[in-house]
């Protein structure tokens, strides 16, 4: 599977793994069903949407990647973690690595903060 075959939401997720590589590993967490509008400096808006078809595209790309990068993906309900591996292995202690959550819907956290 090639980059051009990916859905737009899948490309948005994979771009985060490329933008924020750490020393050995990158973990991106996102929510299937996420939709958010963003505004550019020029006043234009665009939407980032991660839906089931994007998840399917990400899953297929991680299995058929032709570029040599190795990924591991885990899903629990609608929350998905995508791990860009180095040396093809998952480290023993993933909690030592930061998780990038730009696409995680945090509405519940905001509701809790406003109630205090």
Secondary structure, 3 states (H helix, E strand, C coil): CCHHHCCHHHHHHHHHHHHCCCCCCEEEEEECCEEEEEECCCCCEEEEEECHHHHHHHHHHHHHCCCCCEEEEEEECCEEEEEEEECCECCCCHHHCCEEEEECCCHHHHHHHHHC
